[in-house]
Amino acid sequence: MTLFTSHNAEVTTRAEVQLAGVDVPLEHNSKILRVVHDTSYTFSQHCKNTRDKIQKRVNVLKALADTT
């Protein structure tokens, strides 16, 4: 379960949702169609994940660029 809101005060709101008698946990970062959506739509976690993935590839290219 994810709550999307534009109001910062509502980010910590916890809705009580149960499915078959089991509480459904609140996810602050949900991945939908390979895009990480956060509660306030800042996409900061998605940007961090993308940066980390690209940095690994850049490091490989840097290592290869120094070879003959």
N, CA, C and O atoms as CSV, one atom per row, in Angstrom:
chain,resi,resn,atom,element,x,y,z
A,1,MET,N,N,0.848,-1.165,0.000
A,1,MET,CA,C,0.000,0.000,0.000
A,1,MET,C,C,0.895,1.229,0.000
A,1,MET,O,O,1.883,1.290,0.732
A,2,THR,N,N,0.551,2.183,-0.806
A,2,THR,CA,C,1.291,3.440,-0.876
A,2,THR,C,C,0.314,4.595,-0.840
A,2,THR,O,O,-0.756,4.534,-1.445
A,3,LEU,N,N,0.681,5.643,-0.131
A,3,LEU,CA,C,-0.109,6.863,-0.072
A,3,LEU,C,C,0.629,7.932,-0.868
A,3,LEU,O,O,1.769,8.267,-0.547
A,4,PHE,N,N,-0.006,8.467,-1.895
A,4,PHE,CA,C,0.572,9.556,-2.669
A,4,PHE,C,C,-0.141,10.840,-2.285
A,4,PHE,O,O,-1.368,10.918,-2.325
A,5,THR,N,N,0.643,11.850,-1.910
A,5,THR,CA,C,0.054,13.110,-1.486
A,5,THR,C,C,1.003,14.259,-1.792
A,5,THR,O,O,2.217,14.071,-1.868
A,6,SER,N,N,0.447,15.439,-1.966
A,6,SER,CA,C,1.270,16.628,-2.174
A,6,SER,C,C,1.451,17.414,-0.877
A,6,SER,O,O,2.158,18.421,-0.854
A,7,HIS,N,N,0.815,16.957,0.199
A,7,HIS,CA,C,0.907,17.632,1.492
A,7,HIS,C,C,1.933,16.909,2.369
A,7,HIS,O,O,1.769,15.729,2.680
A,8,ASN,N,N,2.985,17.621,2.762
A,8,ASN,CA,C,4.052,17.010,3.564
A,8,ASN,C,C,3.558,16.483,4.901
A,8,ASN,O,O,4.104,15.508,5.417
A,9,ALA,N,N,2.537,17.108,5.472
A,9,ALA,CA,C,2.027,16.678,6.769
A,9,ALA,C,C,1.358,15.308,6.697
A,9,ALA,O,O,1.263,14.613,7.709
A,10,GLU,N,N,0.899,14.918,5.525
A,10,GLU,CA,C,0.195,13.649,5.378
A,10,GLU,C,C,1.128,12.478,5.063
A,10,GLU,O,O,0.673,11.338,4.976
A,11,VAL,N,N,2.410,12.740,4.895
A,11,VAL,CA,C,3.357,11.685,4.523
A,11,VAL,C,C,3.428,10.599,5.592
A,11,VAL,O,O,3.602,9.424,5.269
A,12,THR,N,N,3.298,10.973,6.840
A,12,THR,CA,C,3.397,10.003,7.933
A,12,THR,C,C,2.055,9.373,8.285
A,12,THR,O,O,1.977,8.587,9.230
A,13,THR,N,N,1.003,9.700,7.552
A,13,THR,CA,C,-0.322,9.137,7.816
A,13,THR,C,C,-0.293,7.631,7.582
A,13,THR,O,O,0.251,7.158,6.584
A,14,ARG,N,N,-0.876,6.894,8.498
A,14,ARG,CA,C,-0.908,5.425,8.411
A,14,ARG,C,C,-2.356,4.985,8.318
A,14,ARG,O,O,-3.115,5.123,9.277
A,15,ALA,N,N,-2.733,4.464,7.188
A,15,ALA,CA,C,-4.082,3.945,7.023
A,15,ALA,C,C,-4.105,2.488,7.455
A,15,ALA,O,O,-3.179,1.735,7.156
A,16,GLU,N,N,-5.139,2.096,8.144
A,16,GLU,CA,C,-5.279,0.716,8.594
A,16,GLU,C,C,-5.994,-0.082,7.505
A,16,GLU,O,O,-7.211,0.020,7.348
A,17,VAL,N,N,-5.240,-0.866,6.764
A,17,VAL,CA,C,-5.805,-1.675,5.687
A,17,VAL,C,C,-5.467,-3.128,5.961
A,17,VAL,O,O,-4.319,-3.467,6.245
A,18,GLN,N,N,-6.472,-3.979,5.873
A,18,GLN,CA,C,-6.269,-5.403,6.094
A,18,GLN,C,C,-6.747,-6.186,4.881
A,18,GLN,O,O,-7.734,-5.831,4.238
A,19,LEU,N,N,-6.028,-7.252,4.587
A,19,LEU,CA,C,-6.396,-8.146,3.496
A,19,LEU,C,C,-6.385,-9.555,4.056
A,19,LEU,O,O,-5.331,-10.067,4.432
A,20,ALA,N,N,-7.539,-10.180,4.112
A,20,ALA,CA,C,-7.704,-11.516,4.690
A,20,ALA,C,C,-7.246,-11.541,6.147
A,20,ALA,O,O,-6.661,-12.521,6.608
A,21,GLY,N,N,-7.519,-10.457,6.862
A,21,GLY,CA,C,-7.188,-10.386,8.279
A,21,GLY,C,C,-5.739,-10.046,8.595
A,21,GLY,O,O,-5.346,-10.041,9.762
A,22,VAL,N,N,-4.947,-9.765,7.579
A,22,VAL,CA,C,-3.528,-9.432,7.767
A,22,VAL,C,C,-3.327,-7.970,7.393
A,22,VAL,O,O,-3.803,-7.518,6.352
A,23,ASP,N,N,-2.605,-7.218,8.262
A,23,ASP,CA,C,-2.318,-5.811,7.971
A,23,ASP,C,C,-1.431,-5.700,6.727
A,23,ASP,O,O,-0.441,-6.418,6.588
A,24,VAL,N,N,-1.805,-4.788,5.832
A,24,VAL,CA,C,-1.004,-4.522,4.642
A,24,VAL,C,C,0.021,-3.458,5.007
A,24,VAL,O,O,-0.354,-2.380,5.470
A,25,PRO,N,N,1.326,-3.738,4.807
A,25,PRO,CA,C,2.346,-2.763,5.212
A,25,PRO,C,C,2.349,-1.534,4.299
A,25,PRO,O,O,1.984,-1.613,3.126
A,26,LEU,N,N,2.764,-0.409,4.857
A,26,LEU,CA,C,2.877,0.842,4.118
A,26,LEU,C,C,4.258,0.917,3.489
A,26,LEU,O,O,5.265,0.793,4.186
A,27,GLU,N,N,4.312,1.117,2.189
A,27,GLU,CA,C,5.573,1.262,1.464
A,27,GLU,C,C,5.726,2.722,1.076
A,27,GLU,O,O,4.836,3.303,0.455
A,28,HIS,N,N,6.863,3.318,1.444
A,28,HIS,CA,C,7.098,4.719,1.092
A,28,HIS,C,C,7.686,4.856,-0.302
A,28,HIS,O,O,7.552,5.910,-0.924
A,29,ASN,N,N,8.336,3.812,-0.804
A,29,ASN,CA,C,8.922,3.825,-2.144
A,29,ASN,C,C,8.425,2.601,-2.899
A,29,ASN,O,O,8.892,1.486,-2.665
A,30,SER,N,N,7.479,2.813,-3.804
A,30,SER,CA,C,6.928,1.722,-4.595
A,30,SER,C,C,7.482,1.785,-6.010
A,30,SER,O,O,7.618,2.862,-6.590
A,31,LYS,N,N,7.799,0.619,-6.556
A,31,LYS,CA,C,8.319,0.552,-7.917
A,31,LYS,C,C,7.183,0.140,-8.845
A,31,LYS,O,O,6.649,-0.964,-8.736
A,32,ILE,N,N,6.822,1.037,-9.757
A,32,ILE,CA,C,5.753,0.798,-10.712
A,32,ILE,C,C,6.309,1.078,-12.101
A,32,ILE,O,O,6.751,2.190,-12.389
A,33,LEU,N,N,6.286,0.065,-12.958
A,33,LEU,CA,C,6.814,0.181,-14.316
A,33,LEU,C,C,8.263,0.679,-14.317
A,33,LEU,O,O,8.618,1.571,-15.088
A,34,ARG,N,N,9.086,0.105,-13.458
A,34,ARG,CA,C,10.518,0.378,-13.304
A,34,ARG,C,C,10.824,1.800,-12.851
A,34,ARG,O,O,11.969,2.239,-12.958
A,35,VAL,N,N,9.838,2.527,-12.350
A,35,VAL,CA,C,10.045,3.862,-11.801
A,35,VAL,C,C,9.700,3.807,-10.323
A,35,VAL,O,O,8.624,3.339,-9.951
A,36,VAL,N,N,10.613,4.285,-9.474
A,36,VAL,CA,C,10.384,4.293,-8.033
A,36,VAL,C,C,9.610,5.560,-7.686
A,36,VAL,O,O,10.105,6.675,-7.846
A,37,HIS,N,N,8.394,5.361,-7.209
A,37,HIS,CA,C,7.531,6.474,-6.795
A,37,HIS,C,C,7.603,6.593,-5.282
A,37,HIS,O,O,7.438,5.602,-4.570
A,38,ASP,N,N,7.848,7.800,-4.788
A,38,ASP,CA,C,7.817,7.990,-3.344
A,38,ASP,C,C,6.533,8.716,-2.959
A,38,ASP,O,O,5.782,9.183,-3.816
A,39,THR,N,N,6.302,8.799,-1.670
A,39,THR,CA,C,5.033,9.306,-1.151
A,39,THR,C,C,4.731,10.722,-1.622
A,39,THR,O,O,3.580,11.027,-1.934
A,40,SER,N,N,5.736,11.594,-1.682
A,40,SER,CA,C,5.486,12.989,-2.049
A,40,SER,C,C,5.903,13.314,-3.481
A,40,SER,O,O,5.998,14.485,-3.847
A,41,TYR,N,N,6.152,12.288,-4.292
A,41,TYR,CA,C,6.505,12.448,-5.704
A,41,TYR,C,C,7.711,13.364,-5.921
A,41,TYR,O,O,7.675,14.238,-6.787
A,42,THR,N,N,8.763,13.172,-5.152
A,42,THR,CA,C,10.002,13.903,-5.400
A,42,THR,C,C,10.948,13.093,-6.282
A,42,THR,O,O,11.896,13.645,-6.841
A,43,PHE,N,N,10.698,11.787,-6.412
A,43,PHE,CA,C,11.506,10.862,-7.212
A,43,PHE,C,C,12.965,10.832,-6.759
A,43,PHE,O,O,13.843,10.464,-7.540
A,44,SER,N,N,13.233,11.210,-5.517
A,44,SER,CA,C,14.613,11.233,-5.026
A,44,SER,C,C,15.207,9.829,-4.954
A,44,SER,O,O,16.371,9.644,-5.310
A,45,GLN,N,N,14.448,8.845,-4.508
A,45,GLN,CA,C,14.973,7.485,-4.431
A,45,GLN,C,C,15.223,6.931,-5.829
A,45,GLN,O,O,16.201,6.211,-6.035
A,46,HIS,N,N,14.376,7.244,-6.775
A,46,HIS,CA,C,14.574,6.798,-8.160
A,46,HIS,C,C,15.854,7.407,-8.726
A,46,HIS,O,O,16.627,6.723,-9.397
A,47,CYS,N,N,16.077,8.691,-8.455
A,47,CYS,CA,C,17.297,9.359,-8.927
A,47,CYS,C,C,18.536,8.748,-8.295
A,47,CYS,O,O,19.541,8.554,-8.979
A,48,LYS,N,N,18.486,8.443,-7.007
A,48,LYS,CA,C,19.630,7.822,-6.334
A,48,LYS,C,C,19.914,6.443,-6.906
A,48,LYS,O,O,21.075,6.093,-7.123
A,49,ASN,N,N,18.879,5.656,-7.154
A,49,ASN,CA,C,19.070,4.325,-7.732
A,49,ASN,C,C,19.677,4.419,-9.129
A,49,ASN,O,O,20.574,3.648,-9.471
A,50,THR,N,N,19.195,5.349,-9.925
A,50,THR,CA,C,19.715,5.531,-11.278
A,50,THR,C,C,21.159,6.003,-11.245
A,50,THR,O,O,21.985,5.527,-12.024
A,51,ARG,N,N,21.470,6.934,-10.353
A,51,ARG,CA,C,22.836,7.429,-10.214
A,51,ARG,C,C,23.788,6.308,-9.833
A,51,ARG,O,O,24.879,6.210,-10.395
A,52,ASP,N,N,23.396,5.466,-8.892
A,52,ASP,CA,C,24.251,4.360,-8.459
A,52,ASP,C,C,24.481,3.361,-9.588
A,52,ASP,O,O,25.591,2.855,-9.754
A,53,LYS,N,N,23.443,3.077,-10.359
A,53,LYS,CA,C,23.560,2.136,-11.466
A,53,LYS,C,C,24.494,2.698,-12.548
A,53,LYS,O,O,25.322,1.970,-13.096
A,54,ILE,N,N,24.359,3.977,-12.846
A,54,ILE,CA,C,25.191,4.595,-13.872
A,54,ILE,C,C,26.631,4.717,-13.394
A,54,ILE,O,O,27.560,4.535,-14.181
A,55,GLN,N,N,26.829,5.024,-12.111
A,55,GLN,CA,C,28.183,5.189,-11.578
A,55,GLN,C,C,28.999,3.910,-11.730
A,55,GLN,O,O,30.194,3.973,-12.020
A,56,LYS,N,N,28.378,2.761,-11.542
A,56,LYS,CA,C,29.074,1.491,-11.721
A,56,LYS,C,C,29.547,1.352,-13.166
A,56,LYS,O,O,30.670,0.910,-13.411
A,57,ARG,N,N,28.716,1.718,-14.105
A,57,ARG,CA,C,29.064,1.616,-15.521
A,57,ARG,C,C,30.141,2.617,-15.906
A,57,ARG,O,O,31.018,2.309,-16.713
A,58,VAL,N,N,30.079,3.814,-15.332
A,58,VAL,CA,C,31.095,4.827,-15.603
A,58,VAL,C,C,32.450,4.363,-15.072
A,58,VAL,O,O,33.474,4.584,-15.719
A,59,ASN,N,N,32.464,3.731,-13.916
A,59,ASN,CA,C,33.718,3.235,-13.353
A,59,ASN,C,C,34.350,2.177,-14.258
A,59,ASN,O,O,35.570,2.149,-14.413
A,60,VAL,N,N,33.540,1.314,-14.853
A,60,VAL,CA,C,34.057,0.309,-15.787
A,60,VAL,C,C,34.649,0.993,-17.012
A,60,VAL,O,O,35.721,0.608,-17.479
A,61,LEU,N,N,33.958,2.005,-17.538
A,61,LEU,CA,C,34.473,2.727,-18.699
A,61,LEU,C,C,35.764,3.463,-18.386
A,61,LEU,O,O,36.664,3.516,-19.224
A,62,LYS,N,N,35.866,4.032,-17.191
A,62,LYS,CA,C,37.103,4.700,-16.783
A,62,LYS,C,C,38.258,3.726,-16.719
A,62,LYS,O,O,39.364,4.043,-17.157
A,63,ALA,N,N,38.014,2.540,-16.178
A,63,ALA,CA,C,39.065,1.531,-16.085
A,63,ALA,C,C,39.492,1.071,-17.475
A,63,ALA,O,O,40.682,0.857,-17.704
A,64,LEU,N,N,38.575,0.917,-18.391
A,64,LEU,CA,C,38.910,0.503,-19.747
A,64,LEU,C,C,39.595,1.592,-20.548
A,64,LEU,O,O,40.394,1.298,-21.437
A,65,ALA,N,N,39.295,2.839,-20.247
A,65,ALA,CA,C,39.883,3.970,-20.996
A,65,ALA,C,C,41.377,4.087,-20.720
A,65,ALA,O,O,42.105,4.612,-21.563
A,66,ASP,N,N,41.851,3.628,-19.595
A,66,ASP,CA,C,43.269,3.743,-19.247
A,66,ASP,C,C,44.103,2.602,-19.795
A,66,ASP,O,O,45.326,2.623,-19.652
A,67,THR,N,N,43.486,1.604,-20.420
A,67,THR,CA,C,44.229,0.457,-20.945
A,67,THR,C,C,44.585,0.701,-22.399
A,67,THR,O,O,43.964,1.523,-23.072
A,68,THR,N,N,45.581,-0.015,-22.874
A,68,THR,CA,C,46.006,0.181,-24.271
A,68,THR,C,C,45.472,-0.895,-25.177
A,68,THR,O,O,45.737,-0.877,-26.379
